[in-house]
Amino acid sequence: MALVLASRSREMVAALRTVNSSVRYTEYPDVGHDVWTRAFAELDLPEWMFAQRRL
């Protein structure tokens, strides 16, 4: 299994923001590998996700 460090994710988010991307990034402390359970519980995530369009 590949491990992506939070620091690498933060670097990618910073790079995307420099080009005015509407990136959304949230860290959930002490969740471990099951982060998607918390992410999918965010009520506004589907609306944001489906509002995204390719340039």
All heavy atoms as TSV, in Angstrom:
chain	resi	resn	atom	element	x	y	z
A	1	MET	N	N	0.851	-1.178	0.000
A	1	MET	CA	C	0.000	0.000	0.000
A	1	MET	C	C	0.898	1.244	0.000
A	1	MET	O	O	1.853	1.335	0.745
A	1	MET	CB	C	-0.903	-0.026	1.233
A	1	MET	CG	C	-1.642	1.254	1.441
A	1	MET	SD	S	-2.809	1.370	2.829
A	1	MET	CE	C	-2.332	0.146	3.977
A	2	ALA	N	N	0.565	2.186	-0.846
A	2	ALA	CA	C	1.313	3.439	-0.918
A	2	ALA	C	C	0.828	4.390	0.165
A	2	ALA	O	O	-0.364	4.466	0.443
A	2	ALA	CB	C	1.142	4.072	-2.278
A	3	LEU	N	N	1.740	5.103	0.726
A	3	LEU	CA	C	1.421	6.065	1.775
A	3	LEU	C	C	1.674	7.470	1.246
A	3	LEU	O	O	2.751	7.763	0.733
A	3	LEU	CB	C	2.298	5.809	3.001
A	3	LEU	CG	C	2.167	6.787	4.149
A	3	LEU	CD1	C	0.788	6.676	4.777
A	3	LEU	CD2	C	3.233	6.520	5.179
A	4	VAL	N	N	0.671	8.324	1.339
A	4	VAL	CA	C	0.827	9.721	0.952
A	4	VAL	C	C	0.887	10.540	2.232
A	4	VAL	O	O	-0.069	10.560	3.010
A	4	VAL	CB	C	-0.352	10.199	0.070
A	4	VAL	CG1	C	-0.196	11.675	-0.268
A	4	VAL	CG2	C	-0.453	9.351	-1.188
A	5	LEU	N	N	2.003	11.173	2.434
A	5	LEU	CA	C	2.164	11.983	3.637
A	5	LEU	C	C	1.308	13.246	3.550
A	5	LEU	O	O	1.120	13.812	2.472
A	5	LEU	CB	C	3.630	12.380	3.807
A	5	LEU	CG	C	4.621	11.232	3.967
A	5	LEU	CD1	C	6.043	11.773	3.981
A	5	LEU	CD2	C	4.331	10.442	5.226
A	6	ALA	N	N	0.810	13.678	4.694
A	6	ALA	CA	C	-0.002	14.897	4.737
A	6	ALA	C	C	0.789	16.085	4.209
A	6	ALA	O	O	0.229	16.958	3.534
A	6	ALA	CB	C	-0.486	15.166	6.159
A	7	SER	N	N	2.084	16.101	4.436
A	7	SER	CA	C	2.906	17.212	3.956
A	7	SER	C	C	2.896	17.280	2.427
A	7	SER	O	O	2.886	18.365	1.848
A	7	SER	CB	C	4.344	17.095	4.469
A	7	SER	OG	O	4.940	15.879	4.022
A	8	ARG	N	N	2.876	16.144	1.755
A	8	ARG	CA	C	2.818	16.125	0.287
A	8	ARG	C	C	1.462	16.620	-0.201
A	8	ARG	O	O	1.367	17.328	-1.200
A	8	ARG	CB	C	3.111	14.725	-0.251
A	8	ARG	CG	C	4.483	14.209	0.102
A	8	ARG	CD	C	5.589	15.001	-0.525
A	8	ARG	NE	N	5.603	14.709	-1.949
A	8	ARG	CZ	C	6.220	15.428	-2.851
A	8	ARG	NH1	N	6.896	16.486	-2.487
A	8	ARG	NH2	N	6.184	15.104	-4.115
A	9	SER	N	N	0.395	16.234	0.506
A	9	SER	CA	C	-0.937	16.725	0.146
A	9	SER	C	C	-1.007	18.230	0.322
A	9	SER	O	O	-1.568	18.941	-0.513
A	9	SER	CB	C	-2.002	16.048	1.006
A	9	SER	OG	O	-2.053	14.667	0.728
A	10	ARG	N	N	-0.432	18.729	1.407
A	10	ARG	CA	C	-0.418	20.177	1.644
A	10	ARG	C	C	0.348	20.911	0.548
A	10	ARG	O	O	-0.060	21.993	0.110
A	10	ARG	CB	C	0.209	20.478	2.998
A	10	ARG	CG	C	-0.632	20.006	4.163
A	10	ARG	CD	C	0.056	20.304	5.484
A	10	ARG	NE	N	-0.529	19.510	6.541
A	10	ARG	CZ	C	0.170	18.771	7.392
A	10	ARG	NH1	N	1.492	18.747	7.334
A	10	ARG	NH2	N	-0.441	18.065	8.316
A	11	GLU	N	N	1.456	20.327	0.085
A	11	GLU	CA	C	2.226	20.932	-1.006
A	11	GLU	C	C	1.397	20.997	-2.288
A	11	GLU	O	O	1.430	22.006	-3.004
A	11	GLU	CB	C	3.503	20.136	-1.261
A	11	GLU	CG	C	4.541	20.260	-0.171
A	11	GLU	CD	C	5.701	19.300	-0.361
A	11	GLU	OE1	O	5.775	18.622	-1.415
A	11	GLU	OE2	O	6.547	19.216	0.544
A	12	MET	N	N	0.668	19.930	-2.588
A	12	MET	CA	C	-0.157	19.899	-3.794
A	12	MET	C	C	-1.272	20.936	-3.708
A	12	MET	O	O	-1.562	21.637	-4.673
A	12	MET	CB	C	-0.751	18.510	-4.004
A	12	MET	CG	C	-1.635	18.409	-5.226
A	12	MET	SD	S	-0.810	18.829	-6.779
A	12	MET	CE	C	0.231	17.410	-6.981
A	13	VAL	N	N	-1.898	21.054	-2.563
A	13	VAL	CA	C	-2.958	22.044	-2.372
A	13	VAL	C	C	-2.404	23.452	-2.549
A	13	VAL	O	O	-3.005	24.292	-3.227
A	13	VAL	CB	C	-3.623	21.877	-0.986
A	13	VAL	CG1	C	-4.512	23.060	-0.652
A	13	VAL	CG2	C	-4.406	20.577	-0.930
A	14	ALA	N	N	-1.246	23.707	-1.993
A	14	ALA	CA	C	-0.617	25.028	-2.135
A	14	ALA	C	C	-0.328	25.324	-3.606
A	14	ALA	O	O	-0.576	26.436	-4.082
A	14	ALA	CB	C	0.662	25.100	-1.311
A	15	ALA	N	N	0.159	24.331	-4.334
A	15	ALA	CA	C	0.448	24.526	-5.758
A	15	ALA	C	C	-0.831	24.794	-6.537
A	15	ALA	O	O	-0.867	25.670	-7.409
A	15	ALA	CB	C	1.163	23.295	-6.313
A	16	LEU	N	N	-1.886	24.069	-6.250
A	16	LEU	CA	C	-3.154	24.279	-6.937
A	16	LEU	C	C	-3.726	25.661	-6.645
A	16	LEU	O	O	-4.297	26.309	-7.526
A	16	LEU	CB	C	-4.159	23.197	-6.546
A	16	LEU	CG	C	-3.876	21.818	-7.123
A	16	LEU	CD1	C	-4.723	20.761	-6.424
A	16	LEU	CD2	C	-4.115	21.807	-8.620
A	17	ARG	N	N	-3.560	26.112	-5.431
A	17	ARG	CA	C	-4.082	27.443	-5.070
A	17	ARG	C	C	-3.322	28.572	-5.764
A	17	ARG	O	O	-3.891	29.634	-6.001
A	17	ARG	CB	C	-4.077	27.618	-3.557
A	17	ARG	CG	C	-5.169	26.785	-2.913
A	17	ARG	CD	C	-5.263	26.970	-1.430
A	17	ARG	NE	N	-6.435	26.239	-0.926
A	17	ARG	CZ	C	-6.520	25.720	0.274
A	17	ARG	NH1	N	-5.535	25.866	1.135
A	17	ARG	NH2	N	-7.614	25.069	0.642
A	18	THR	N	N	-2.057	28.346	-6.115
A	18	THR	CA	C	-1.295	29.380	-6.817
A	18	THR	C	C	-1.838	29.619	-8.220
A	18	THR	O	O	-1.576	30.667	-8.811
A	18	THR	CB	C	0.211	29.051	-6.906
A	18	THR	OG1	O	0.388	27.886	-7.706
A	18	THR	CG2	C	0.824	28.871	-5.542
A	19	VAL	N	N	-2.581	28.660	-8.749
A	19	VAL	CA	C	-3.186	28.821	-10.083
A	19	VAL	C	C	-4.701	29.001	-9.970
A	19	VAL	O	O	-5.453	28.696	-10.885
A	19	VAL	CB	C	-2.824	27.651	-11.023
A	19	VAL	CG1	C	-1.346	27.658	-11.331
A	19	VAL	CG2	C	-3.272	26.320	-10.448
A	20	ASN	N	N	-5.145	29.480	-8.807
A	20	ASN	CA	C	-6.552	29.806	-8.551
A	20	ASN	C	C	-7.501	28.621	-8.686
A	20	ASN	O	O	-8.646	28.780	-9.105
A	20	ASN	CB	C	-7.019	30.964	-9.445
A	20	ASN	CG	C	-6.256	32.218	-9.152
A	20	ASN	OD1	O	-5.987	32.534	-7.998
A	20	ASN	ND2	N	-5.873	32.934	-10.183
A	21	SER	N	N	-7.036	27.452	-8.327
A	21	SER	CA	C	-7.901	26.275	-8.333
A	21	SER	C	C	-8.875	26.356	-7.168
A	21	SER	O	O	-8.575	26.917	-6.119
A	21	SER	CB	C	-7.050	25.009	-8.197
A	21	SER	OG	O	-7.877	23.883	-8.068
A	22	SER	N	N	-10.045	25.786	-7.357
A	22	SER	CA	C	-11.038	25.788	-6.274
A	22	SER	C	C	-10.875	24.543	-5.402
A	22	SER	O	O	-11.848	23.953	-4.950
A	22	SER	CB	C	-12.450	25.854	-6.847
A	22	SER	OG	O	-12.718	24.697	-7.614
A	23	VAL	N	N	-9.631	24.156	-5.202
A	23	VAL	CA	C	-9.332	22.967	-4.411
A	23	VAL	C	C	-9.914	23.091	-3.000
A	23	VAL	O	O	-9.963	24.170	-2.423
A	23	VAL	CB	C	-7.810	22.714	-4.351
A	23	VAL	CG1	C	-7.089	23.829	-3.647
A	23	VAL	CG2	C	-7.504	21.390	-3.691
A	24	ARG	N	N	-10.377	21.977	-2.509
A	24	ARG	CA	C	-10.903	21.924	-1.144
A	24	ARG	C	C	-10.086	20.871	-0.403
A	24	ARG	O	O	-9.955	19.745	-0.859
A	24	ARG	CB	C	-12.376	21.515	-1.190
A	24	ARG	CG	C	-13.003	21.411	0.167
A	24	ARG	CD	C	-14.478	21.134	0.032
A	24	ARG	NE	N	-15.035	20.820	1.328
A	24	ARG	CZ	C	-16.314	20.748	1.581
A	24	ARG	NH1	N	-17.179	20.954	0.617
A	24	ARG	NH2	N	-16.745	20.467	2.783
A	25	TYR	N	N	-9.543	21.234	0.736
A	25	TYR	CA	C	-8.665	20.332	1.477
A	25	TYR	C	C	-9.009	20.404	2.952
A	25	TYR	O	O	-9.062	21.474	3.535
A	25	TYR	CB	C	-7.199	20.733	1.264
A	25	TYR	CG	C	-6.223	19.864	1.998
A	25	TYR	CD1	C	-5.973	18.561	1.586
A	25	TYR	CD2	C	-5.543	20.339	3.106
A	25	TYR	CE1	C	-5.066	17.759	2.255
A	25	TYR	CE2	C	-4.638	19.547	3.784
A	25	TYR	CZ	C	-4.391	18.255	3.348
A	25	TYR	OH	O	-3.503	17.459	4.013
A	26	THR	N	N	-9.246	19.248	3.533
A	26	THR	CA	C	-9.556	19.152	4.963
A	26	THR	C	C	-8.758	18.004	5.548
A	26	THR	O	O	-8.684	16.937	4.956
A	26	THR	CB	C	-11.053	18.871	5.178
A	26	THR	OG1	O	-11.828	19.866	4.527
A	26	THR	CG2	C	-11.405	18.838	6.654
A	27	GLU	N	N	-8.163	18.241	6.694
A	27	GLU	CA	C	-7.482	17.166	7.421
A	27	GLU	C	C	-8.322	16.794	8.632
A	27	GLU	O	O	-8.858	17.662	9.312
A	27	GLU	CB	C	-6.098	17.620	7.879
A	27	GLU	CG	C	-5.124	17.760	6.745
A	27	GLU	CD	C	-3.704	18.042	7.228
A	27	GLU	OE1	O	-3.366	17.710	8.391
A	27	GLU	OE2	O	-2.943	18.595	6.424
A	28	TYR	N	N	-8.416	15.506	8.859
A	28	TYR	CA	C	-9.141	14.987	10.019
A	28	TYR	C	C	-8.123	14.312	10.933
A	28	TYR	O	O	-7.656	13.212	10.633
A	28	TYR	CB	C	-10.202	13.971	9.584
A	28	TYR	CG	C	-11.202	14.527	8.620
A	28	TYR	CD1	C	-11.108	14.286	7.262
A	28	TYR	CD2	C	-12.270	15.296	9.074
A	28	TYR	CE1	C	-12.038	14.798	6.369
A	28	TYR	CE2	C	-13.200	15.818	8.193
A	28	TYR	CZ	C	-13.070	15.558	6.841
A	28	TYR	OH	O	-13.994	16.064	5.969
A	29	PRO	N	N	-7.763	14.960	12.032
A	29	PRO	CA	C	-6.755	14.378	12.916
A	29	PRO	C	C	-7.255	13.097	13.581
A	29	PRO	O	O	-8.447	12.940	13.856
A	29	PRO	CB	C	-6.503	15.477	13.952
A	29	PRO	CG	C	-7.683	16.371	13.884
A	29	PRO	CD	C	-8.264	16.243	12.511
A	30	ASP	N	N	-6.343	12.183	13.798
A	30	ASP	CA	C	-6.609	10.931	14.518
A	30	ASP	C	C	-7.665	10.055	13.853
A	30	ASP	O	O	-8.381	9.324	14.532
A	30	ASP	CB	C	-7.017	11.214	15.975
A	30	ASP	CG	C	-5.964	12.022	16.711
A	30	ASP	OD1	O	-4.767	11.742	16.525
A	30	ASP	OD2	O	-6.342	12.934	17.452
A	31	VAL	N	N	-7.775	10.117	12.530
A	31	VAL	CA	C	-8.744	9.272	11.829
A	31	VAL	C	C	-8.057	8.062	11.214
A	31	VAL	O	O	-8.651	7.006	11.100
A	31	VAL	CB	C	-9.488	10.079	10.739
A	31	VAL	CG1	C	-10.397	9.199	9.936
A	31	VAL	CG2	C	-10.275	11.198	11.381
A	32	GLY	N	N	-6.821	8.212	10.810
A	32	GLY	CA	C	-6.112	7.106	10.187
A	32	GLY	C	C	-6.539	6.926	8.736
A	32	GLY	O	O	-6.917	7.867	8.053
A	33	HIS	N	N	-6.513	5.686	8.278
A	33	HIS	CA	C	-6.753	5.388	6.867
A	33	HIS	C	C	-8.223	5.524	6.470
A	33	HIS	O	O	-8.541	5.671	5.296
A	33	HIS	CB	C	-6.254	3.974	6.561
A	33	HIS	CG	C	-6.238	3.655	5.114
A	33	HIS	ND1	N	-5.349	4.227	4.234
A	33	HIS	CD2	C	-7.019	2.836	4.382
A	33	HIS	CE1	C	-5.581	3.768	3.032
A	33	HIS	NE2	N	-6.581	2.922	3.075
A	34	ASP	N	N	-9.130	5.498	7.399
A	34	ASP	CA	C	-10.572	5.545	7.106
A	34	ASP	C	C	-11.094	6.980	7.008
A	34	ASP	O	O	-12.192	7.294	7.450
A	34	ASP	CB	C	-11.334	4.772	8.189
A	34	ASP	CG	C	-12.797	4.607	7.857
A	34	ASP	OD1	O	-13.140	4.485	6.672
A	34	ASP	OD2	O	-13.611	4.615	8.799
A	35	VAL	N	N	-10.336	7.841	6.375
A	35	VAL	CA	C	-10.685	9.258	6.297
A	35	VAL	C	C	-11.938	9.498	5.461
A	35	VAL	O	O	-12.683	10.443	5.695
A	35	VAL	CB	C	-9.490	10.078	5.776
A	35	VAL	CG1	C	-9.195	9.773	4.333
A	35	VAL	CG2	C	-9.719	11.548	5.998
A	36	TRP	N	N	-12.194	8.666	4.461
A	36	TRP	CA	C	-13.340	8.916	3.580
A	36	TRP	C	C	-14.671	8.826	4.304
A	36	TRP	O	O	-15.629	9.464	3.891
A	36	TRP	CB	C	-13.324	7.993	2.366
A	36	TRP	CG	C	-13.190	6.555	2.702
A	36	TRP	CD1	C	-14.182	5.704	3.125
A	36	TRP	CD2	C	-12.010	5.800	2.685
A	36	TRP	NE1	N	-13.675	4.472	3.366
A	36	TRP	CE2	C	-12.327	4.492	3.097
A	36	TRP	CE3	C	-10.690	6.083	2.358
A	36	TRP	CZ2	C	-11.383	3.480	3.198
A	36	TRP	CZ3	C	-9.760	5.068	2.450
A	36	TRP	CH2	C	-10.107	3.798	2.862
A	37	THR	N	N	-14.753	8.067	5.385
A	37	THR	CA	C	-16.005	8.006	6.141
A	37	THR	C	C	-16.367	9.386	6.668
A	37	THR	O	O	-17.511	9.828	6.557
A	37	THR	CB	C	-15.890	7.007	7.309
A	37	THR	OG1	O	-15.580	5.710	6.773
A	37	THR	CG2	C	-17.175	6.933	8.103
A	38	ARG	N	N	-15.385	10.095	7.203
A	38	ARG	CA	C	-15.623	11.460	7.688
A	38	ARG	C	C	-15.883	12.420	6.531
A	38	ARG	O	O	-16.752	13.271	6.602
A	38	ARG	CB	C	-14.419	11.962	8.490
A	38	ARG	CG	C	-14.198	11.292	9.824
A	38	ARG	CD	C	-15.018	11.893	10.956
A	38	ARG	NE	N	-14.856	13.305	11.158
A	38	ARG	CZ	C	-13.904	13.892	11.874
A	38	ARG	NH1	N	-12.985	13.174	12.468
A	38	ARG	NH2	N	-13.875	15.192	12.008
A	39	ALA	N	N	-15.099	12.272	5.464
A	39	ALA	CA	C	-15.256	13.181	4.321
A	39	ALA	C	C	-16.643	13.039	3.699
A	39	ALA	O	O	-17.302	14.031	3.384
A	39	ALA	CB	C	-14.175	12.901	3.283
A	40	PHE	N	N	-17.096	11.810	3.506
A	40	PHE	CA	C	-18.406	11.597	2.887
A	40	PHE	C	C	-19.553	12.017	3.799
A	40	PHE	O	O	-20.678	12.184	3.342
A	40	PHE	CB	C	-18.583	10.148	2.461
A	40	PHE	CG	C	-17.690	9.753	1.309
A	40	PHE	CD1	C	-17.330	8.438	1.119
A	40	PHE	CD2	C	-17.202	10.693	0.411
A	40	PHE	CE1	C	-16.526	8.063	0.053
A	40	PHE	CE2	C	-16.389	10.339	-0.644
A	40	PHE	CZ	C	-16.061	9.013	-0.824
A	41	ALA	N	N	-19.274	12.218	5.070
A	41	ALA	CA	C	-20.301	12.697	6.003
A	41	ALA	C	C	-20.469	14.215	5.936
A	41	ALA	O	O	-21.420	14.753	6.506
A	41	ALA	CB	C	-19.954	12.274	7.432
A	42	GLU	N	N	-19.563	14.907	5.246
A	42	GLU	CA	C	-19.669	16.359	5.085
A	42	GLU	C	C	-20.866	16.655	4.179
A	42	GLU	O	O	-20.882	16.261	3.015
A	42	GLU	CB	C	-18.391	16.928	4.466
A	42	GLU	CG	C	-17.150	16.741	5.310
A	42	GLU	CD	C	-17.100	17.693	6.487
A	42	GLU	OE1	O	-17.835	18.698	6.484
A	42	GLU	OE2	O	-16.312	17.426	7.399
A	43	LEU	N	N	-21.850	17.344	4.687
A	43	LEU	CA	C	-23.098	17.550	3.954
A	43	LEU	C	C	-22.936	18.355	2.675
A	43	LEU	O	O	-23.665	18.141	1.700
A	43	LEU	CB	C	-24.130	18.208	4.867
A	43	LEU	CG	C	-24.541	17.379	6.085
A	43	LEU	CD1	C	-25.523	18.159	6.940
A	43	LEU	CD2	C	-25.117	16.041	5.661
A	44	ASP	N	N	-21.979	19.287	2.642
A	44	ASP	CA	C	-21.833	20.110	1.451
A	44	ASP	C	C	-20.828	19.562	0.442
A	44	ASP	O	O	-20.637	20.142	-0.619
A	44	ASP	CB	C	-21.476	21.546	1.828
A	44	ASP	CG	C	-20.183	21.638	2.614
A	44	ASP	OD1	O	-19.762	20.633	3.205
A	44	ASP	OD2	O	-19.586	22.719	2.632
A	45	LEU	N	N	-20.209	18.425	0.721
A	45	LEU	CA	C	-19.231	17.862	-0.200
A	45	LEU	C	C	-19.832	17.486	-1.553
A	45	LEU	O	O	-19.274	17.875	-2.586
A	45	LEU	CB	C	-18.517	16.654	0.412
A	45	LEU	CG	C	-17.485	15.983	-0.498
A	45	LEU	CD1	C	-16.367	16.956	-0.867
A	45	LEU	CD2	C	-16.931	14.737	0.162
A	46	PRO	N	N	-20.950	16.778	-1.632
A	46	PRO	CA	C	-21.486	16.435	-2.963
A	46	PRO	C	C	-21.808	17.659	-3.817
A	46	PRO	O	O	-21.491	17.677	-5.009
A	46	PRO	CB	C	-22.750	15.641	-2.643
A	46	PRO	CG	C	-22.528	15.096	-1.281
A	46	PRO	CD	C	-21.723	16.145	-0.563
A	47	GLU	N	N	-22.380	18.683	-3.213
A	47	GLU	CA	C	-22.699	19.893	-3.975
A	47	GLU	C	C	-21.431	20.531	-4.529
A	47	GLU	O	O	-21.364	20.903	-5.703
A	47	GLU	CB	C	-23.458	20.895	-3.111
A	47	GLU	CG	C	-23.809	22.162	-3.835
A	47	GLU	CD	C	-24.537	23.168	-2.955
A	47	GLU	OE1	O	-24.880	22.846	-1.807
A	47	GLU	OE2	O	-24.762	24.285	-3.448
A	48	TRP	N	N	-20.397	20.641	-3.692
A	48	TRP	CA	C	-19.135	21.216	-4.149
A	48	TRP	C	C	-18.512	20.350	-5.237
A	48	TRP	O	O	-18.083	20.852	-6.274
A	48	TRP	CB	C	-18.159	21.358	-2.973
A	48	TRP	CG	C	-16.804	21.808	-3.419
A	48	TRP	CD1	C	-16.404	23.091	-3.609
A	48	TRP	CD2	C	-15.700	20.980	-3.780
A	48	TRP	NE1	N	-15.105	23.110	-4.063
A	48	TRP	CE2	C	-14.646	21.820	-4.175
A	48	TRP	CE3	C	-15.486	19.606	-3.803
A	48	TRP	CZ2	C	-13.413	21.342	-4.581
A	48	TRP	CZ3	C	-14.256	19.122	-4.216
A	48	TRP	CH2	C	-13.239	19.993	-4.600
A	49	MET	N	N	-18.484	19.048	-4.989
A	49	MET	CA	C	-17.816	18.137	-5.927
A	49	MET	C	C	-18.474	18.188	-7.316
A	49	MET	O	O	-17.790	18.297	-8.330
A	49	MET	CB	C	-17.861	16.707	-5.393
A	49	MET	CG	C	-17.109	15.728	-6.261
A	49	MET	SD	S	-16.934	14.093	-5.515
A	49	MET	CE	C	-18.627	13.625	-5.251
A	50	PHE	N	N	-19.798	18.150	-7.382
A	50	PHE	CA	C	-20.483	18.134	-8.664
A	50	PHE	C	C	-20.569	19.510	-9.317
A	50	PHE	O	O	-20.957	19.608	-10.477
A	50	PHE	CB	C	-21.847	17.483	-8.524
A	50	PHE	CG	C	-21.752	16.014	-8.240
A	50	PHE	CD1	C	-22.190	15.498	-7.034
A	50	PHE	CD2	C	-21.176	15.143	-9.157
A	50	PHE	CE1	C	-22.093	14.140	-6.759
A	50	PHE	CE2	C	-21.062	13.791	-8.895
A	50	PHE	CZ	C	-21.512	13.279	-7.683
A	51	ALA	N	N	-20.152	20.540	-8.617
A	51	ALA	CA	C	-20.105	21.868	-9.199
A	51	ALA	C	C	-18.803	22.107	-9.946
A	51	ALA	O	O	-18.664	23.087	-10.685
A	51	ALA	CB	C	-20.278	22.941	-8.120
A	52	GLN	N	N	-17.832	21.193	-9.799
A	52	GLN	CA	C	-16.533	21.356	-10.439
A	52	GLN	C	C	-16.621	21.025	-11.922
A	52	GLN	O	O	-17.339	20.119	-12.331
A	52	GLN	CB	C	-15.479	20.469	-9.765
A	52	GLN	CG	C	-15.376	20.672	-8.272
A	52	GLN	CD	C	-15.244	22.134	-7.895
A	52	GLN	OE1	O	-14.322	22.817	-8.312
A	52	GLN	NE2	N	-16.171	22.614	-7.079
A	53	ARG	N	N	-15.881	21.775	-12.727
A	53	ARG	CA	C	-15.863	21.586	-14.180
A	53	ARG	C	C	-14.429	21.614	-14.676
A	53	ARG	O	O	-13.597	22.339	-14.135
A	53	ARG	CB	C	-16.643	22.700	-14.894
A	53	ARG	CG	C	-18.096	22.765	-14.507
A	53	ARG	CD	C	-18.873	21.592	-15.101
A	53	ARG	NE	N	-20.261	21.618	-14.740
A	53	ARG	CZ	C	-20.826	20.843	-13.810
A	53	ARG	NH1	N	-20.097	20.002	-13.126
A	53	ARG	NH2	N	-22.113	20.919	-13.563
A	54	ARG	N	N	-14.162	20.846	-15.700
A	54	ARG	CA	C	-12.849	20.880	-16.342
A	54	ARG	C	C	-12.717	22.187	-17.119
A	54	ARG	O	O	-13.683	22.701	-17.669
A	54	ARG	CB	C	-12.712	19.719	-17.311
A	54	ARG	CG	C	-12.623	18.395	-16.588
A	54	ARG	CD	C	-12.593	17.266	-17.558
A	54	ARG	NE	N	-11.431	17.383	-18.430
A	54	ARG	CZ	C	-11.140	16.495	-19.358
A	54	ARG	NH1	N	-11.911	15.460	-19.567
A	54	ARG	NH2	N	-10.081	16.663	-20.124
A	55	LEU	N	N	-11.522	22.707	-17.152
A	55	LEU	CA	C	-11.274	23.939	-17.906
A	55	LEU	C	C	-10.998	23.646	-19.359
A	55	LEU	O	O	-10.533	22.683	-19.744
A	55	LEU	CB	C	-10.104	24.705	-17.303
A	55	LEU	CG	C	-10.348	25.190	-15.872
A	55	LEU	CD1	C	-9.089	25.829	-15.331
A	55	LEU	CD2	C	-11.494	26.167	-15.858
